[in-house]
Amino acid sequence: MSRYLTITNSSSVQFGERKRSIDSSPKMGRVTLSFLLVALVCAAGVFYIFEVNNLATKGYEIRNLENQLSKLKKENENLRIQEAELKSMYKIEEKTRDLNMVVPKDVSYLNLPGDMAMR
């Protein structure tokens, strides 16, 4: 058996006692493992609550956007109907009377030889 020489402070170790060496692998006790487990469960709980809240908020925003979309589609359809009504011949004739416009009586057309629109 070989012997080791250790230099120590004389007050830290008495004669005949072995000096404790520093253990290279720290051991964790039950309290440390329990604390880590509780901390991990708490962190997971906070993360879960955050994600559920985030998901609910996004769902609310999506519902509001879908309602806006349906309102805009209805408004677009009403504007298309109004456009068709304003383009109708009845409305045009009514507006000409309201603006005191006169219906032309003698219409003459200019006929040019050849097809001008084809060129």
C-alpha positions as CSV (number, residue, x, y, z in Angstrom):
1,M,0.0,0.0,0.0
2,S,1.4,3.3,-0.9
3,R,1.3,6.4,1.2
4,Y,0.4,9.9,0.2
5,L,1.8,13.1,1.6
6,T,-0.7,15.8,2.1
7,I,0.2,19.3,3.3
8,T,-2.6,20.7,5.4
9,N,-3.2,23.4,7.9
10,S,-2.6,21.8,11.2
11,S,-5.8,23.1,12.7
12,S,-8.0,21.7,10.0
13,V,-7.0,18.0,10.4
14,Q,-5.9,16.3,13.6
15,F,-3.1,13.8,13.7
16,G,-4.3,10.4,12.5
17,E,-7.3,11.6,10.5
18,R,-7.5,11.5,6.8
19,K,-8.1,14.7,4.9
20,R,-11.2,14.6,2.8
21,S,-10.5,15.0,-0.9
22,I,-12.7,17.0,-3.2
23,D,-15.2,14.7,-4.9
24,S,-15.2,15.1,-8.6
25,S,-18.9,14.2,-9.1
26,P,-21.2,16.2,-6.9
27,K,-24.0,14.2,-5.5
28,M,-27.6,15.5,-5.3
29,G,-29.7,14.7,-2.4
30,R,-33.5,14.1,-2.3
31,V,-34.1,17.7,-1.3
32,T,-32.3,19.1,-4.3
33,L,-34.0,16.7,-6.7
34,S,-37.4,17.5,-5.1
35,F,-36.7,21.2,-5.4
36,L,-35.7,20.8,-9.1
37,L,-38.8,18.8,-9.8
38,V,-41.1,21.4,-8.2
39,A,-39.4,24.2,-10.1
40,L,-39.8,22.3,-13.3
41,V,-43.5,21.7,-12.7
42,C,-44.0,25.3,-11.8
43,A,-42.2,26.5,-15.0
44,A,-44.3,24.1,-17.1
45,G,-47.5,25.4,-15.5
46,V,-46.6,29.0,-16.2
47,F,-45.7,28.2,-19.8
48,Y,-49.0,26.3,-20.2
49,I,-51.1,29.2,-18.8
50,F,-49.2,31.7,-21.0
51,E,-49.8,29.5,-24.1
52,V,-53.5,29.0,-23.3
53,N,-54.0,32.8,-22.8
54,N,-52.1,33.5,-26.1
55,L,-54.3,31.0,-28.0
56,A,-57.5,32.4,-26.6
57,T,-56.4,36.0,-27.5
58,K,-55.6,34.8,-31.1
59,G,-59.0,33.1,-31.3
60,Y,-60.8,36.3,-30.3
61,E,-58.8,38.3,-32.8
62,I,-59.6,35.8,-35.6
63,R,-63.3,35.9,-34.7
64,N,-63.3,39.7,-34.9
65,L,-61.6,39.7,-38.3
66,E,-64.1,37.1,-39.6
67,N,-66.9,39.4,-38.5
68,Q,-65.3,42.3,-40.3
69,L,-64.8,40.3,-43.4
70,S,-68.5,39.3,-43.5
71,K,-69.6,42.9,-43.0
72,L,-67.3,44.1,-45.8
73,K,-68.6,41.4,-48.1
74,K,-72.2,42.5,-47.5
75,E,-71.2,46.1,-48.0
76,N,-69.5,45.2,-51.3
77,E,-72.5,43.4,-52.5
78,N,-74.8,46.4,-51.6
79,L,-72.4,48.7,-53.5
80,R,-72.5,46.4,-56.6
81,I,-76.3,46.5,-56.5
82,Q,-76.3,50.3,-56.2
83,E,-73.8,50.5,-59.1
84,A,-76.1,48.4,-61.3
85,E,-79.1,50.5,-60.4
86,L,-77.2,53.8,-61.2
87,K,-76.1,52.4,-64.5
88,S,-79.6,51.5,-65.5
89,M,-81.3,53.3,-68.4
90,Y,-84.2,54.4,-66.3
91,K,-81.9,56.2,-63.8
92,I,-80.0,57.9,-66.7
93,E,-83.2,59.2,-68.2
94,E,-84.4,60.3,-64.8
95,K,-81.2,62.3,-64.2
96,T,-81.3,63.9,-67.7
97,R,-84.8,65.3,-66.8
98,D,-83.6,66.4,-63.3
99,L,-80.7,68.3,-64.9
100,N,-82.9,69.9,-67.6
101,M,-81.1,68.2,-70.5
102,V,-82.8,68.1,-73.9
103,V,-83.2,65.0,-76.0
104,P,-81.6,65.5,-79.4
105,K,-84.1,65.6,-82.3
106,D,-82.0,65.6,-85.4
107,V,-79.1,63.2,-85.3
108,S,-76.7,63.0,-88.2
109,Y,-73.9,60.5,-88.4
110,L,-70.6,61.0,-90.4
111,N,-69.8,58.1,-92.7
112,L,-66.2,57.7,-93.8
113,P,-65.1,55.4,-96.6
114,G,-63.2,52.3,-95.4
115,D,-62.9,50.7,-92.1
116,M,-61.3,53.2,-89.7
117,A,-61.7,51.2,-86.5
118,M,-59.9,48.1,-88.0
119,R,-56.6,49.9,-88.4
